[in-house]
Amino acid sequence: MSIEVKQISLDKFEQRQLDFSSSDFMQSAAFARTQLSMGSYVGLEAVEISDGDRLIGQSIITYRPHMKFFKKACIYQGPLMDYSDLPLVKAVIYAIECYVKKKAQILEFHSSIENLIYNDKLEVEEEKNKDLFDMICELGFNRTIDRTGSGSIDQIFVKRLDKFTDAEDIYKSFYSSLRGSIKKYRDSHIRIKELSMDELPEFYDILEKTSERKSFFIQPLEYFETIKAEFGEDAKFLKAYIDCEEYTKYLDDNIALFENRIAELSERGQSKKTKGLITDAKDQLGSYQKRKREFESLNITEPTVNLSSYLFMCYGNEVIFLFGGSYAEYMHLGGATMLNWEMIKYAHMNGYPRYNFYGTIETDQVVNSTGNYNFKRSFGGNLILLGGSFTKTLSPIVKFLDKIRK
């Protein structure tokens, strides 16, 4: 076996990027062009991996600075190839090492390959690819896993859609609490709209406010405009907004309905059943009155108000709930919930077998029914731990200097 790694054009890479079961939007020509336009790296190239005339795989390799005079070669969610043949994977990794050694002193893979599948009780349901990960470590790579999502996305939440017949079938698989919330938000006149390129500042304003609140880094607006330009219809920026007039009318109608209901029931005899019905009606009335007070306290003067906005990536075999946020003062109105429900229906209708909620954290908060993971698990699916990052220092000098720095 004589594995060769050679540079190719992004156009040639693009022709075959979806031919692999491990295809990922981060290993795409469109994403590479986005990164190049932003000057995100000190170098970026596309390579093909072959054994004679046989194409084995391909990869986007990026180069980052390390310390002052050195470079790190990074492969995010790649290379694209068949990982079931361990001897072949071993040979490919060695060939990539030899290739990047001329340009970089460190090689790092960020893997999208699944390792552990959890059930909704956070018990390990299945372990996958252990031999693969062990083999990579035996080649001298140090494996790290980031469960916080601060450095890399190593923990995701995925709902399989290929087992469902239609949207109603999917809806029934949600937690009952989520089904109730979806009905409530739909009745509250929460609307969904896909944003055009000119409307992306609406997405970005929500993202910016969310990043300030949660203290995470975001790229400039131009980055997302480039993503839209490069990916086209596969990059969907959606927003959830509320029709204020219709929502107010909905609340007033229900307040009037239950006030009349209580008055009508009060005219009947004071039987145990009637008293129970009056109590239920008063609870419902109180709920709608509270919602009206809360909405009025927001002092909204516009006919519609944006609640949440997210970027969804439709690529390969999945739709990914990728990036975005919500205005803090409107989170209780359910914008993020309705956006996910809309795109789950879209994914199923368009033949995507997976809906990927992407980076998933705060699993420790599930006992309090709060947090990022708790929100996602209500849709049904599995928490998945990926392979993580594999890093190897190729230069003895850099290895020595890194040891001193520690």
C-alpha positions as CSV (number, residue, x, y, z in Angstrom):
1,M,0.0,0.0,0.0
2,S,1.5,3.3,-1.1
3,I,-0.6,6.2,0.1
4,E,-0.1,9.6,-1.5
5,V,-1.4,13.0,-0.3
6,K,-1.4,15.8,-2.8
7,Q,-2.9,19.2,-3.0
8,I,-6.0,19.8,-5.3
9,S,-8.1,22.8,-6.1
10,L,-11.2,23.6,-4.1
11,D,-13.3,23.1,-7.3
12,K,-12.0,19.5,-7.6
13,F,-12.6,18.9,-3.9
14,E,-16.2,20.2,-4.2
15,Q,-17.0,17.7,-6.9
16,R,-16.5,14.7,-4.5
17,Q,-17.1,16.2,-1.1
18,L,-20.5,14.5,-0.7
19,D,-19.3,11.1,-1.9
20,F,-18.3,10.0,1.6
21,S,-20.5,8.8,4.5
22,S,-18.4,11.0,6.8
23,S,-19.3,14.2,4.8
24,D,-19.5,17.3,7.0
25,F,-20.1,21.0,6.1
26,M,-16.8,21.9,7.8
27,Q,-15.1,19.6,5.2
28,S,-16.6,21.5,2.2
29,A,-15.3,23.9,-0.4
30,A,-17.9,26.4,0.6
31,F,-16.8,26.5,4.2
32,A,-13.1,26.6,3.1
33,R,-13.9,29.6,0.9
34,T,-15.7,31.3,3.8
35,Q,-12.6,30.8,6.1
36,L,-10.3,32.1,3.4
37,S,-12.3,35.2,2.8
38,M,-12.1,36.0,6.6
39,G,-8.4,35.4,6.8
40,S,-9.1,32.9,9.7
41,Y,-5.9,30.9,9.2
42,V,-2.3,31.4,8.1
43,G,-2.9,28.7,5.5
44,L,-5.6,26.5,4.0
45,E,-5.4,23.8,1.4
46,A,-7.5,20.9,0.0
47,V,-5.8,17.5,-0.5
48,E,-6.8,14.2,-2.0
49,I,-5.6,10.9,-0.6
50,S,-5.0,8.1,-3.0
51,D,-3.4,4.7,-3.4
52,G,-2.3,4.6,-7.0
53,D,-5.4,5.2,-9.1
54,R,-7.7,4.5,-6.2
55,L,-9.2,7.6,-4.4
56,I,-9.3,6.9,-0.7
57,G,-10.3,10.2,0.7
58,Q,-9.8,14.0,0.8
59,S,-9.5,16.7,3.4
60,I,-9.4,20.4,4.0
61,I,-6.3,21.2,6.1
62,T,-5.9,24.5,7.9
63,Y,-2.8,26.0,9.4
64,R,-2.7,28.0,12.6
65,P,0.2,29.7,14.3
66,H,1.7,28.0,17.3
67,M,3.8,30.1,19.6
68,K,5.7,32.6,17.5
69,F,7.6,30.7,14.8
70,F,5.7,27.4,14.4
71,K,2.5,26.1,12.9
72,K,-0.3,23.7,13.7
73,A,-2.0,21.7,11.0
74,C,-5.7,21.2,11.8
75,I,-8.2,18.9,10.2
76,Y,-11.8,19.6,11.4
77,Q,-14.3,16.8,11.0
78,G,-12.0,14.9,8.6
79,P,-10.4,13.6,6.6
80,L,-13.3,12.3,4.5
81,M,-12.9,8.6,4.1
82,D,-14.0,5.1,5.2
83,Y,-13.0,4.6,8.8
84,S,-14.1,0.9,9.0
85,D,-10.7,-0.3,7.5
86,L,-8.3,0.3,10.4
87,P,-5.1,-0.6,8.6
88,L,-6.1,1.8,5.9
89,V,-6.9,4.6,8.4
90,K,-3.5,3.9,10.0
91,A,-1.7,4.3,6.6
92,V,-3.6,7.4,5.8
93,I,-2.7,9.1,9.1
94,Y,0.9,8.3,8.6
95,A,0.8,9.7,5.0
96,I,-0.9,12.9,6.3
97,E,1.8,13.2,9.0
98,C,4.6,13.0,6.4
99,Y,2.8,15.5,4.2
100,V,2.2,18.2,6.9
101,K,5.5,17.7,8.5
102,K,7.1,19.8,5.8
103,K,4.8,22.7,6.7
104,A,3.8,22.4,10.4
105,Q,5.2,21.1,13.6
106,I,1.9,19.9,15.2
107,L,-0.9,17.8,13.6
108,E,-4.4,17.9,15.1
109,F,-7.6,16.0,14.1
110,H,-11.0,17.1,15.4
111,S,-13.2,14.0,14.9
112,S,-16.9,13.9,14.1
113,I,-16.9,10.1,14.5
114,E,-19.3,8.8,17.2
115,N,-18.0,7.2,20.4
116,L,-20.7,6.9,23.0
117,I,-24.5,7.0,22.5
118,Y,-26.5,7.9,25.6
119,N,-30.2,7.3,26.4
120,D,-32.4,10.0,28.0
121,K,-31.3,8.9,31.5
122,L,-27.7,9.6,30.4
123,E,-26.7,6.0,30.6
124,V,-24.4,4.6,27.9
125,E,-26.5,2.8,25.4
126,E,-23.8,1.9,22.9
127,E,-20.0,2.3,22.5
128,K,-18.7,2.7,19.0
129,N,-15.3,2.9,17.3
130,K,-13.2,2.1,20.4
131,D,-10.6,0.2,18.4
132,L,-10.3,3.1,16.0
133,F,-9.7,5.7,18.8
134,D,-7.3,3.3,20.6
135,M,-5.3,2.8,17.4
136,I,-5.0,6.5,16.8
137,C,-3.7,7.0,20.3
138,E,-1.2,4.2,19.8
139,L,0.2,6.2,16.9
140,G,1.4,8.8,19.4
141,F,-1.7,11.1,19.4
142,N,-3.0,12.7,22.6
143,R,-6.8,12.5,22.9
144,T,-8.8,15.2,24.6
145,I,-12.6,15.6,24.9
146,D,-14.3,19.0,25.5
147,R,-17.7,18.5,27.0
148,T,-18.2,22.2,27.6
149,G,-18.2,23.2,24.0
150,S,-15.8,26.1,24.7
151,G,-13.0,24.7,22.5
152,S,-14.5,22.2,20.1
153,I,-17.9,20.5,19.6
154,D,-17.4,17.0,21.0
155,Q,-20.9,16.4,22.4
156,I,-24.0,16.7,20.2
157,F,-27.7,15.7,20.4
158,V,-29.3,13.9,17.4
159,K,-32.8,12.9,16.6
160,R,-33.2,10.2,13.9
161,L,-36.0,11.1,11.5
162,D,-35.9,8.1,9.1
163,K,-38.1,5.9,11.3
164,F,-41.1,8.4,11.3
165,T,-43.8,8.4,8.6
166,D,-44.9,12.1,8.9
167,A,-44.8,15.2,11.0
168,E,-47.6,14.0,13.2
169,D,-45.7,10.9,13.9
170,I,-42.6,12.9,14.9
171,Y,-44.8,15.3,17.1
172,K,-46.1,12.3,19.1
173,S,-42.5,11.3,19.9
174,F,-41.9,14.6,21.8
175,Y,-42.2,14.9,25.5
176,S,-45.8,15.7,26.5
177,S,-44.6,19.0,28.1
178,L,-43.0,20.0,24.7
179,R,-46.2,19.1,22.8
180,G,-48.1,21.4,25.2
181,S,-45.6,24.2,24.7
182,I,-45.7,23.9,20.9
183,K,-49.5,24.2,21.0
184,K,-49.3,27.1,23.3
185,Y,-46.8,29.0,21.2
186,R,-48.7,28.2,18.0
187,D,-51.9,29.6,19.5
188,S,-49.9,32.6,20.6
189,H,-49.2,33.5,17.0
190,I,-45.5,32.8,17.0
191,R,-44.5,33.0,13.3
192,I,-41.4,31.7,11.4
193,K,-39.7,33.5,8.5
194,E,-36.6,32.7,6.5
195,L,-34.3,35.7,6.2
196,S,-32.8,37.0,3.0
197,M,-29.2,38.2,2.7
198,D,-30.4,41.8,3.3
199,E,-32.2,40.7,6.5
200,L,-29.2,39.0,8.1
201,P,-28.6,42.0,10.4
202,E,-31.8,40.9,12.3
203,F,-30.2,37.5,12.9
204,Y,-26.9,39.2,13.9
205,D,-28.5,41.6,16.4
206,I,-30.1,38.6,18.3
207,L,-26.8,36.7,18.1
208,E,-24.8,39.7,19.4
209,K,-27.2,40.2,22.4
210,T,-27.0,36.4,23.2
211,S,-23.2,36.4,23.0
212,E,-23.0,39.4,25.4
213,R,-25.4,37.6,27.8
214,K,-23.6,34.2,27.7
215,S,-20.1,35.5,27.1
216,F,-19.1,33.6,24.0
217,F,-17.2,34.8,20.9
218,I,-18.9,35.5,17.6
219,Q,-17.7,36.2,14.1
220,P,-18.5,39.6,12.5
221,L,-21.7,39.9,10.4
222,E,-19.6,39.6,7.2
223,Y,-18.8,36.0,8.1
224,F,-22.4,35.0,8.1
225,E,-23.1,36.9,4.9
226,T,-20.3,34.9,3.3
227,I,-21.7,31.6,4.6
228,K,-25.1,32.6,3.0
229,A,-23.4,33.5,-0.2
230,E,-21.3,30.3,-0.4
231,F,-23.9,27.8,0.8
232,G,-26.9,29.4,-0.7
233,E,-30.2,27.6,0.1
234,D,-28.3,25.0,2.2
235,A,-27.6,27.8,4.8
236,K,-31.0,28.8,6.2
237,F,-31.2,31.8,8.5
238,L,-34.6,31.7,10.2
239,K,-36.3,34.0,12.7
240,A,-39.3,33.5,15.1
241,Y,-41.4,36.6,15.7
242,I,-44.7,37.3,17.4
243,D,-47.7,39.1,15.9
244,C,-48.4,41.4,18.8
245,E,-51.9,42.4,17.7
246,E,-53.0,38.9,17.1
247,Y,-51.4,37.7,20.4
248,T,-53.2,40.4,22.4
249,K,-56.5,39.6,20.7
250,Y,-55.9,35.9,21.5
251,L,-55.4,36.7,25.2
252,D,-58.4,39.0,25.4
253,D,-60.6,36.5,23.7
254,N,-59.6,33.8,26.2
255,I,-60.0,36.1,29.1
256,A,-63.5,36.9,28.0
257,L,-64.2,33.3,27.3
258,F,-63.3,32.2,30.9
259,E,-65.0,35.2,32.5
260,N,-68.2,34.2,30.8
261,R,-67.6,30.6,31.6
262,I,-67.2,31.4,35.3
263,A,-70.3,33.6,35.3
264,E,-72.3,30.9,33.6
265,L,-71.2,28.1,36.0
266,S,-71.8,30.4,39.1
267,E,-75.5,30.6,38.1
268,R,-75.8,26.8,38.4
269,G,-76.2,24.9,41.6
270,Q,-73.2,24.5,43.9
271,S,-72.6,20.9,43.2
272,K,-69.2,19.4,43.7
273,K,-68.8,19.0,40.0
274,T,-69.7,22.6,39.3
275,K,-67.3,23.9,42.0
276,G,-64.5,21.9,40.3
277,L,-65.3,23.3,36.9
278,I,-65.3,26.9,38.4
279,T,-61.9,26.3,40.0
280,D,-60.5,25.0,36.7
281,A,-61.9,28.0,34.8
282,K,-60.5,30.4,37.4
283,D,-57.1,28.8,37.0
284,Q,-57.3,29.2,33.2
285,L,-58.5,32.8,33.6
286,G,-55.6,33.6,36.0
287,S,-53.1,32.1,33.5
288,Y,-54.3,34.3,30.6
289,Q,-54.5,37.4,32.8
290,K,-51.0,36.8,34.0
291,R,-49.7,36.4,30.4
292,K,-51.4,39.6,29.4
293,R,-49.8,41.5,32.3
294,E,-46.4,40.1,31.4
295,F,-46.8,41.1,27.8
296,E,-48.0,44.6,28.6
297,S,-45.1,45.1,30.9
298,L,-42.7,44.7,27.9
299,N,-44.1,48.0,26.6
300,I,-44.0,46.8,22.9
301,T,-45.2,49.4,20.4
302,E,-44.3,47.6,17.2
303,P,-46.8,45.4,15.3
304,T,-44.3,42.5,15.4
305,V,-41.3,41.7,17.5
306,N,-38.4,39.3,16.8
307,L,-37.9,36.6,19.4
308,S,-35.2,34.3,18.2
309,S,-33.0,33.7,15.2
310,Y,-30.7,30.8,14.2
311,L,-28.6,29.5,11.3
312,F,-29.6,26.0,10.2
313,M,-27.1,24.1,7.9
314,C,-28.6,21.5,5.5
315,Y,-25.7,19.4,4.5
316,G,-25.1,15.7,3.7
317,N,-27.5,13.5,5.6
318,E,-28.5,16.1,8.3
319,V,-30.0,19.4,9.2
320,I,-27.9,21.1,11.9
321,F,-29.2,23.6,14.5
322,L,-26.0,25.5,14.3
323,F,-25.8,29.0,15.6
324,G,-28.0,31.8,17.0
325,G,-29.9,32.9,20.0
326,S,-32.9,34.6,21.6
327,Y,-33.6,38.0,23.2
328,A,-33.6,37.3,26.9
329,E,-36.8,39.3,27.6
330,Y,-38.7,37.2,25.1
331,M,-37.4,33.7,25.8
332,H,-40.6,32.6,27.5
333,L,-42.5,33.1,24.3
334,G,-40.9,30.0,22.7
335,G,-39.1,31.3,19.6
336,A,-36.3,28.7,19.8
337,T,-38.8,25.9,20.3
338,M,-40.9,26.8,17.2
339,L,-37.8,27.3,15.0
340,N,-36.6,23.8,15.9
341,W,-40.0,22.3,15.3
342,E,-40.2,24.0,11.9
343,M,-36.8,22.8,10.8
344,I,-37.4,19.2,12.1
345,K,-40.5,19.1,9.8
346,Y,-38.4,20.6,6.9
347,A,-35.7,18.0,7.4
348,H,-38.1,15.1,7.4
349,M,-40.0,16.4,4.4
350,N,-36.8,16.8,2.4
351,G,-35.4,13.4,3.2
352,Y,-32.7,14.2,5.8
353,P,-32.4,11.2,8.1
354,R,-30.9,13.2,11.0
355,Y,-31.7,16.4,12.9
356,N,-28.5,17.5,14.7
357,F,-29.0,19.9,17.6
358,Y,-25.2,20.2,17.6
359,G,-23.2,21.4,20.6
360,T,-24.9,20.1,23.8
361,I,-23.9,21.0,27.3
362,E,-25.3,21.5,30.8
363,T,-26.2,17.8,31.2
364,D,-25.8,18.3,35.0
365,Q,-28.8,20.7,35.0
366,V,-31.2,18.0,33.9
367,V,-32.2,17.2,37.5
368,N,-33.6,20.7,37.8
369,S,-35.3,20.5,34.4
370,T,-33.2,23.3,33.1
371,G,-30.3,23.9,30.7
372,N,-29.2,23.3,27.1
373,Y,-29.4,19.5,27.2
374,N,-32.8,19.4,29.0
375,F,-34.3,21.7,26.3
376,K,-33.0,19.4,23.5
377,R,-33.9,16.1,25.0
378,S,-37.6,17.0,25.2
379,F,-37.6,16.6,21.4
380,G,-36.5,13.0,21.8
381,G,-33.2,11.6,20.5
382,N,-29.7,10.7,21.9
383,L,-26.8,12.6,23.4
384,I,-23.7,11.5,21.5
385,L,-20.1,11.9,22.5
386,L,-17.8,12.2,19.6
387,G,-14.2,11.1,19.2
388,G,-12.8,14.4,20.4
389,S,-9.4,15.9,19.4
390,F,-6.3,14.0,18.6
391,T,-3.0,16.0,18.7
392,K,0.6,14.9,17.9
393,T,3.7,17.1,18.1
394,L,5.8,16.2,15.1
395,S,8.8,18.4,16.0
396,P,11.2,17.4,18.9
397,I,12.0,21.1,19.3
398,V,8.4,22.1,19.7
399,K,7.8,19.2,22.0
400,F,10.6,20.4,24.2
401,L,9.5,24.0,24.2
402,D,5.9,23.0,25.0
403,K,7.2,21.0,27.9
404,I,9.1,24.0,29.3
405,R,6.0,26.2,28.9
406,K,4.0,23.9,31.1
